[in-house]
């Protein structure tokens, strides 16, 4: 009889052959070719086809019962729940992914590339959704298949949830999960999205920073006025708004709004981040050492602290400037925030801060974007430690374990609504051009991701329940 160790190695070898033999690229090509750009009008048929014609048949072959559901928010893409129940006494694992992608931005891709066709160049696998998120959930589905092929069973109960609106803020996800709480009940969520800390470093994160977008607006008068006749007599809204923004942070971006400075960077969180070295990888930007909170390490700044960003600033007509003092200015801004920052007080706190600095005339306007809340998993959580031990067993390298990612996901739906710990194992890297032209997945990371997830799913079915 084959030993347990040999059987585990067999499942991992199957995953490796799937990649090396071209199976991964073939599956990914079909999925990338479905234009599931949820931000585009008329995308609903493609979103439905992705779940109904592509993903559901693939999972049905693995013994999953699949059902597609309409979004409770009219006009947005559907959800798919796939379930494989083996033994009520064993743990249930929920796996999440999203089948929608951002706009293709077709005309901006480099010559020879297309957002809707997979192109492999060296270690890069190009195509819209290769990194976010089609490539990542394709890895996880394939790893489940490899375990089933080797063992004949998973050894645990598996539920897979795919949504098609993540790139538009996951409209309807919370209401859907509340309505289907029993169908989605699980002991843990194990999903894949976002980047690794560094391309060569397996990574686990347990939560995400929250995000809120808002506008700062200032209108001083109707119409523009000649800068020669009125310069020095009329206040310039661009200058006033620039000074208002300057009171939010200092010259190196350190936040000055008291309520935006979290007190949750504990010794335990610092300890978890002590081994975290942020690396963008080839083609990524170089970290500005003199930017951000001076007392923190780069990892603490992005995983343990809040960051304020000006995403766009407009006054006058930047494309065709004229010699006139503009009447108004607007800045599109964002705060990424960690656990411990009260989402309901973010904009009121900013209002108080601007007022106290003499900028009462600057409007603070909440954006229409959905606010994503911050979540965090204790690094000592048994599920996180279980996943870390499994990945180290497979790769021979200890993964970095982050309490939360720097980016945002609708993770609060799983932690707060469904009430489960969340373990995320990303298969991308920071310089993947996610949400930009030339999006790509790194072949070595995808190949290792398949091996890691086959090992992790194998181990979940092998030992006693974690808890």
DOKOLNU-789424 format. One record per residue (C-alpha): x negated, y negated, z negated; residue number from 1; residue in three letters; chain. Coordinates in steps of 0.5 Angstrom, whole numbers, plus 500, padded with zeros to 3 digits. Example, Ala and Ser with C-alpha at 12.3 -4.5 7.8 and 13.67 -1.06 7.14 Angstrom:
2
((475 509 484) 1 "ala" "A")
((473 502 486) 2 "ser" "A")
This chain:
467
((500 500 500) 1 "unk" "A")
((497 493 502) 2 "unk" "A")
((495 489 496) 3 "unk" "A")
((499 483 494) 4 "unk" "A")
((492 479 495) 5 "unk" "A")
((492 482 502) 6 "unk" "A")
((499 481 503) 7 "unk" "A")
((499 473 501) 8 "unk" "A")
((493 473 506) 9 "unk" "A")
((497 476 511) 10 "unk" "A")
((502 471 511) 11 "unk" "A")
((497 465 511) 12 "unk" "A")
((494 468 517) 13 "unk" "A")
((500 469 521) 14 "unk" "A")
((501 461 520) 15 "unk" "A")
((494 460 522) 16 "unk" "A")
((495 464 529) 17 "unk" "A")
((502 460 530) 18 "unk" "A")
((498 454 530) 19 "unk" "A")
((492 457 534) 20 "unk" "A")
((496 461 539) 21 "unk" "A")
((500 454 541) 22 "unk" "A")
((507 456 537) 23 "unk" "A")
((506 450 533) 24 "unk" "A")
((505 445 539) 25 "unk" "A")
((511 448 543) 26 "unk" "A")
((516 448 538) 27 "unk" "A")
((514 440 536) 28 "unk" "A")
((514 439 544) 29 "unk" "A")
((521 441 544) 30 "unk" "A")
((523 437 538) 31 "unk" "A")
((519 430 540) 32 "unk" "A")
((523 431 547) 33 "unk" "A")
((529 429 543) 34 "unk" "A")
((530 422 543) 35 "unk" "A")
((532 421 536) 36 "unk" "A")
((531 414 535) 37 "unk" "A")
((536 412 529) 38 "unk" "A")
((535 405 530) 39 "unk" "A")
((537 405 537) 40 "unk" "A")
((545 404 539) 41 "unk" "A")
((547 410 542) 42 "unk" "A")
((543 415 538) 43 "unk" "A")
((548 419 535) 44 "unk" "A")
((549 425 541) 45 "unk" "A")
((541 426 540) 46 "unk" "A")
((541 426 532) 47 "unk" "A")
((547 431 533) 48 "unk" "A")
((543 435 538) 49 "unk" "A")
((537 435 534) 50 "unk" "A")
((540 439 528) 51 "unk" "A")
((546 443 532) 52 "unk" "A")
((542 445 538) 53 "unk" "A")
((534 445 535) 54 "unk" "A")
((534 446 528) 55 "unk" "A")
((540 450 526) 56 "unk" "A")
((538 456 531) 57 "unk" "A")
((531 456 529) 58 "unk" "A")
((533 457 521) 59 "unk" "A")
((539 462 523) 60 "unk" "A")
((534 467 526) 61 "unk" "A")
((531 467 519) 62 "unk" "A")
((537 469 516) 63 "unk" "A")
((540 462 513) 64 "unk" "A")
((547 460 513) 65 "unk" "A")
((547 453 517) 66 "unk" "A")
((552 448 517) 67 "unk" "A")
((552 441 520) 68 "unk" "A")
((556 435 516) 69 "unk" "A")
((558 428 518) 70 "unk" "A")
((555 422 515) 71 "unk" "A")
((560 419 510) 72 "unk" "A")
((558 412 513) 73 "unk" "A")
((561 412 519) 74 "unk" "A")
((557 411 525) 75 "unk" "A")
((551 414 522) 76 "unk" "A")
((547 421 524) 77 "unk" "A")
((549 427 521) 78 "unk" "A")
((546 432 515) 79 "unk" "A")
((544 439 516) 80 "unk" "A")
((545 444 510) 81 "unk" "A")
((541 451 511) 82 "unk" "A")
((542 456 505) 83 "unk" "A")
((538 463 504) 84 "unk" "A")
((540 466 498) 85 "unk" "A")
((537 472 496) 86 "unk" "A")
((537 473 488) 87 "unk" "A")
((541 469 483) 88 "unk" "A")
((536 470 478) 89 "unk" "A")
((530 467 482) 90 "unk" "A")
((529 460 483) 91 "unk" "A")
((532 456 488) 92 "unk" "A")
((527 451 492) 93 "unk" "A")
((530 445 496) 94 "unk" "A")
((526 443 502) 95 "unk" "A")
((528 436 505) 96 "unk" "A")
((526 433 512) 97 "unk" "A")
((529 428 517) 98 "unk" "A")
((530 429 524) 99 "unk" "A")
((530 421 526) 100 "unk" "A")
((524 417 528) 101 "unk" "A")
((523 410 529) 102 "unk" "A")
((524 406 536) 103 "unk" "A")
((520 409 541) 104 "unk" "A")
((516 403 543) 105 "unk" "A")
((515 406 550) 106 "unk" "A")
((511 400 553) 107 "unk" "A")
((506 399 548) 108 "unk" "A")
((503 406 548) 109 "unk" "A")
((496 407 551) 110 "unk" "A")
((496 409 558) 111 "unk" "A")
((497 417 559) 112 "unk" "A")
((501 417 552) 113 "unk" "A")
((509 417 551) 114 "unk" "A")
((513 417 545) 115 "unk" "A")
((517 423 548) 116 "unk" "A")
((512 428 550) 117 "unk" "A")
((506 431 546) 118 "unk" "A")
((499 430 548) 119 "unk" "A")
((493 433 545) 120 "unk" "A")
((487 429 545) 121 "unk" "A")
((481 432 541) 122 "unk" "A")
((484 433 534) 123 "unk" "A")
((490 428 535) 124 "unk" "A")
((497 431 537) 125 "unk" "A")
((500 425 540) 126 "unk" "A")
((508 423 540) 127 "unk" "A")
((514 420 536) 128 "unk" "A")
((515 424 530) 129 "unk" "A")
((509 428 530) 130 "unk" "A")
((507 425 523) 131 "unk" "A")
((514 422 521) 132 "unk" "A")
((517 427 520) 133 "unk" "A")
((518 432 525) 134 "unk" "A")
((511 435 525) 135 "unk" "A")
((512 436 517) 136 "unk" "A")
((518 439 517) 137 "unk" "A")
((516 444 523) 138 "unk" "A")
((510 446 519) 139 "unk" "A")
((514 448 513) 140 "unk" "A")
((520 451 517) 141 "unk" "A")
((514 455 520) 142 "unk" "A")
((511 457 513) 143 "unk" "A")
((517 460 511) 144 "unk" "A")
((518 464 517) 145 "unk" "A")
((511 467 516) 146 "unk" "A")
((512 469 509) 147 "unk" "A")
((519 472 511) 148 "unk" "A")
((515 476 517) 149 "unk" "A")
((510 478 512) 150 "unk" "A")
((514 480 506) 151 "unk" "A")
((521 481 509) 152 "unk" "A")
((524 476 504) 153 "unk" "A")
((522 470 501) 154 "unk" "A")
((522 472 494) 155 "unk" "A")
((526 466 492) 156 "unk" "A")
((533 462 494) 157 "unk" "A")
((532 457 499) 158 "unk" "A")
((536 451 501) 159 "unk" "A")
((534 446 507) 160 "unk" "A")
((537 439 507) 161 "unk" "A")
((535 435 514) 162 "unk" "A")
((538 428 515) 163 "unk" "A")
((538 424 521) 164 "unk" "A")
((538 417 518) 165 "unk" "A")
((532 416 514) 166 "unk" "A")
((529 411 518) 167 "unk" "A")
((535 406 517) 168 "unk" "A")
((535 407 510) 169 "unk" "A")
((538 413 509) 170 "unk" "A")
((545 411 509) 171 "unk" "A")
((550 416 506) 172 "unk" "A")
((545 420 503) 173 "unk" "A")
((546 419 496) 174 "unk" "A")
((554 419 497) 175 "unk" "A")
((553 426 501) 176 "unk" "A")
((549 429 495) 177 "unk" "A")
((554 427 490) 178 "unk" "A")
((559 430 494) 179 "unk" "A")
((555 436 495) 180 "unk" "A")
((551 437 489) 181 "unk" "A")
((553 444 488) 182 "unk" "A")
((551 446 495) 183 "unk" "A")
((544 443 494) 184 "unk" "A")
((543 445 487) 185 "unk" "A")
((536 447 486) 186 "unk" "A")
((530 448 481) 187 "unk" "A")
((525 444 485) 188 "unk" "A")
((525 440 491) 189 "unk" "A")
((518 441 495) 190 "unk" "A")
((518 437 501) 191 "unk" "A")
((513 434 506) 192 "unk" "A")
((513 426 508) 193 "unk" "A")
((508 421 508) 194 "unk" "A")
((500 421 508) 195 "unk" "A")
((495 425 504) 196 "unk" "A")
((490 420 500) 197 "unk" "A")
((485 422 505) 198 "unk" "A")
((485 426 511) 199 "unk" "A")
((480 432 508) 200 "unk" "A")
((484 432 501) 201 "unk" "A")
((490 436 500) 202 "unk" "A")
((495 431 496) 203 "unk" "A")
((501 432 492) 204 "unk" "A")
((505 426 490) 205 "unk" "A")
((511 427 485) 206 "unk" "A")
((515 420 487) 207 "unk" "A")
((515 414 491) 208 "unk" "A")
((514 406 490) 209 "unk" "A")
((521 403 490) 210 "unk" "A")
((522 397 496) 211 "unk" "A")
((526 391 496) 212 "unk" "A")
((526 386 502) 213 "unk" "A")
((528 379 502) 214 "unk" "A")
((527 372 505) 215 "unk" "A")
((525 366 503) 216 "unk" "A")
((528 360 506) 217 "unk" "A")
((528 352 506) 218 "unk" "A")
((532 348 510) 219 "unk" "A")
((530 340 509) 220 "unk" "A")
((534 337 515) 221 "unk" "A")
((538 338 521) 222 "unk" "A")
((533 337 527) 223 "unk" "A")
((526 336 528) 224 "unk" "A")
((523 329 528) 225 "unk" "A")
((516 327 532) 226 "unk" "A")
((510 328 528) 227 "unk" "A")
((507 321 530) 228 "unk" "A")
((513 317 528) 229 "unk" "A")
((515 321 522) 230 "unk" "A")
((508 325 519) 231 "unk" "A")
((507 323 512) 232 "unk" "A")
((514 321 511) 233 "unk" "A")
((518 327 512) 234 "unk" "A")
((516 333 508) 235 "unk" "A")
((514 339 512) 236 "unk" "A")
((518 345 510) 237 "unk" "A")
((513 350 513) 238 "unk" "A")
((508 347 508) 239 "unk" "A")
((513 347 502) 240 "unk" "A")
((514 354 503) 241 "unk" "A")
((507 356 504) 242 "unk" "A")
((506 353 497) 243 "unk" "A")
((512 356 494) 244 "unk" "A")
((509 363 496) 245 "unk" "A")
((502 361 493) 246 "unk" "A")
((506 361 486) 247 "unk" "A")
((508 368 487) 248 "unk" "A")
((501 371 487) 249 "unk" "A")
((494 367 487) 250 "unk" "A")
((489 367 492) 251 "unk" "A")
((487 374 492) 252 "unk" "A")
((494 377 492) 253 "unk" "A")
((495 378 484) 254 "unk" "A")
((502 377 482) 255 "unk" "A")
((504 372 478) 256 "unk" "A")
((511 373 477) 257 "unk" "A")
((511 376 470) 258 "unk" "A")
((517 381 471) 259 "unk" "A")
((514 384 477) 260 "unk" "A")
((507 386 473) 261 "unk" "A")
((509 393 470) 262 "unk" "A")
((507 396 464) 263 "unk" "A")
((507 403 466) 264 "unk" "A")
((500 404 468) 265 "unk" "A")
((499 408 462) 266 "unk" "A")
((493 412 460) 267 "unk" "A")
((496 419 463) 268 "unk" "A")
((497 415 470) 269 "unk" "A")
((490 412 470) 270 "unk" "A")
((487 419 468) 271 "unk" "A")
((491 422 474) 272 "unk" "A")
((489 417 479) 273 "unk" "A")
((481 417 476) 274 "unk" "A")
((480 422 481) 275 "unk" "A")
((483 419 487) 276 "unk" "A")
((479 415 492) 277 "unk" "A")
((483 412 498) 278 "unk" "A")
((481 413 505) 279 "unk" "A")
((484 411 511) 280 "unk" "A")
((480 416 516) 281 "unk" "A")
((478 414 523) 282 "unk" "A")
((481 408 526) 283 "unk" "A")
((484 406 519) 284 "unk" "A")
((483 399 516) 285 "unk" "A")
((477 398 511) 286 "unk" "A")
((480 396 504) 287 "unk" "A")
((479 389 502) 288 "unk" "A")
((475 390 496) 289 "unk" "A")
((477 383 493) 290 "unk" "A")
((484 383 494) 291 "unk" "A")
((489 385 489) 292 "unk" "A")
((489 386 482) 293 "unk" "A")
((482 385 480) 294 "unk" "A")
((482 389 474) 295 "unk" "A")
((485 395 477) 296 "unk" "A")
((481 401 482) 297 "unk" "A")
((484 401 489) 298 "unk" "A")
((488 407 487) 299 "unk" "A")
((491 404 481) 300 "unk" "A")
((493 398 486) 301 "unk" "A")
((497 402 491) 302 "unk" "A")
((500 408 486) 303 "unk" "A")
((500 405 479) 304 "unk" "A")
((502 397 481) 305 "unk" "A")
((507 393 485) 306 "unk" "A")
((505 389 491) 307 "unk" "A")
((508 383 494) 308 "unk" "A")
((507 382 502) 309 "unk" "A")
((509 377 507) 310 "unk" "A")
((511 381 513) 311 "unk" "A")
((513 375 517) 312 "unk" "A")
((513 367 517) 313 "unk" "A")
((516 362 521) 314 "unk" "A")
((517 355 522) 315 "unk" "A")
((518 351 528) 316 "unk" "A")
((517 355 535) 317 "unk" "A")
((510 359 534) 318 "unk" "A")
((511 361 542) 319 "unk" "A")
((512 354 544) 320 "unk" "A")
((510 349 539) 321 "unk" "A")
((511 341 540) 322 "unk" "A")
((509 335 536) 323 "unk" "A")
((515 335 531) 324 "unk" "A")
((516 336 524) 325 "unk" "A")
((520 342 524) 326 "unk" "A")
((527 342 520) 327 "unk" "A")
((526 349 516) 328 "unk" "A")
((522 355 515) 329 "unk" "A")
((523 362 513) 330 "unk" "A")
((519 368 510) 331 "unk" "A")
((521 375 511) 332 "unk" "A")
((518 378 504) 333 "unk" "A")
((517 385 501) 334 "unk" "A")
((516 388 494) 335 "unk" "A")
((513 395 493) 336 "unk" "A")
((515 397 486) 337 "unk" "A")
((513 402 481) 338 "unk" "A")
((517 405 475) 339 "unk" "A")
((518 400 470) 340 "unk" "A")
((520 395 474) 341 "unk" "A")
((528 393 474) 342 "unk" "A")
((530 393 481) 343 "unk" "A")
((536 389 479) 344 "unk" "A")
((532 383 476) 345 "unk" "A")
((527 383 482) 346 "unk" "A")
((530 377 485) 347 "unk" "A")
((533 374 479) 348 "unk" "A")
((526 374 476) 349 "unk" "A")
((523 371 483) 350 "unk" "A")
((529 365 482) 351 "unk" "A")
((527 363 475) 352 "unk" "A")
((519 363 477) 353 "unk" "A")
((520 359 483) 354 "unk" "A")
((525 354 479) 355 "unk" "A")
((520 353 474) 356 "unk" "A")
((514 352 479) 357 "unk" "A")
((519 346 482) 358 "unk" "A")
((521 350 488) 359 "unk" "A")
((529 350 486) 360 "unk" "A")
((530 348 494) 361 "unk" "A")
((527 355 496) 362 "unk" "A")
((533 360 497) 363 "unk" "A")
((532 367 495) 364 "unk" "A")
((536 371 500) 365 "unk" "A")
((537 379 499) 366 "unk" "A")
((536 383 506) 367 "unk" "A")
((541 388 508) 368 "unk" "A")
((536 393 508) 369 "unk" "A")
((537 399 503) 370 "unk" "A")
((533 398 496) 371 "unk" "A")
((529 404 495) 372 "unk" "A")
((528 406 487) 373 "unk" "A")
((522 408 484) 374 "unk" "A")
((521 415 482) 375 "unk" "A")
((515 418 478) 376 "unk" "A")
((513 425 476) 377 "unk" "A")
((509 427 470) 378 "unk" "A")
((502 430 473) 379 "unk" "A")
((503 435 467) 380 "unk" "A")
((510 437 470) 381 "unk" "A")
((509 445 471) 382 "unk" "A")
((512 445 478) 383 "unk" "A")
((506 440 480) 384 "unk" "A")
((501 444 477) 385 "unk" "A")
((504 450 480) 386 "unk" "A")
((503 447 487) 387 "unk" "A")
((496 445 485) 388 "unk" "A")
((494 451 483) 389 "unk" "A")
((497 455 489) 390 "unk" "A")
((494 450 494) 391 "unk" "A")
((487 450 491) 392 "unk" "A")
((487 458 491) 393 "unk" "A")
((489 457 499) 394 "unk" "A")
((484 452 501) 395 "unk" "A")
((478 453 495) 396 "unk" "A")
((479 445 494) 397 "unk" "A")
((483 442 488) 398 "unk" "A")
((488 437 491) 399 "unk" "A")
((489 430 488) 400 "unk" "A")
((495 430 484) 401 "unk" "A")
((499 423 485) 402 "unk" "A")
((504 421 480) 403 "unk" "A")
((507 417 486) 404 "unk" "A")
((506 415 493) 405 "unk" "A")
((505 408 495) 406 "unk" "A")
((510 408 500) 407 "unk" "A")
((518 409 499) 408 "unk" "A")
((523 415 500) 409 "unk" "A")
((530 416 498) 410 "unk" "A")
((527 420 492) 411 "unk" "A")
((531 418 487) 412 "unk" "A")
((537 421 490) 413 "unk" "A")
((533 428 488) 414 "unk" "A")
((531 426 482) 415 "unk" "A")
((537 422 479) 416 "unk" "A")
((543 424 483) 417 "unk" "A")
((541 432 484) 418 "unk" "A")
((537 432 477) 419 "unk" "A")
((531 436 479) 420 "unk" "A")
((523 435 479) 421 "unk" "A")
((520 433 486) 422 "unk" "A")
((513 436 489) 423 "unk" "A")
((511 433 496) 424 "unk" "A")
((506 436 500) 425 "unk" "A")
((504 431 505) 426 "unk" "A")
((501 433 512) 427 "unk" "A")
((499 427 515) 428 "unk" "A")
((494 421 514) 429 "unk" "A")
((494 414 513) 430 "unk" "A")
((492 412 520) 431 "unk" "A")
((497 416 524) 432 "unk" "A")
((500 410 527) 433 "unk" "A")
((506 412 523) 434 "unk" "A")
((512 407 526) 435 "unk" "A")
((507 404 531) 436 "unk" "A")
((505 406 538) 437 "unk" "A")
((500 412 539) 438 "unk" "A")
((503 416 533) 439 "unk" "A")
((499 422 532) 440 "unk" "A")
((498 428 527) 441 "unk" "A")
((491 431 526) 442 "unk" "A")
((490 438 528) 443 "unk" "A")
((486 440 522) 444 "unk" "A")
((491 437 517) 445 "unk" "A")
((497 440 521) 446 "unk" "A")
((493 447 521) 447 "unk" "A")
((491 447 514) 448 "unk" "A")
((498 444 512) 449 "unk" "A")
((501 451 515) 450 "unk" "A")
((496 455 511) 451 "unk" "A")
((497 451 505) 452 "unk" "A")
((505 452 505) 453 "unk" "A")
((505 459 507) 454 "unk" "A")
((501 460 501) 455 "unk" "A")
((505 456 496) 456 "unk" "A")
((512 459 499) 457 "unk" "A")
((509 466 498) 458 "unk" "A")
((507 464 491) 459 "unk" "A")
((514 462 489) 460 "unk" "A")
((516 468 491) 461 "unk" "A")
((511 472 487) 462 "unk" "A")
((511 470 480) 463 "unk" "A")
((516 469 474) 464 "unk" "A")
((520 462 475) 465 "unk" "A")
((517 456 473) 466 "unk" "A")
((520 452 468) 467 "unk" "A")
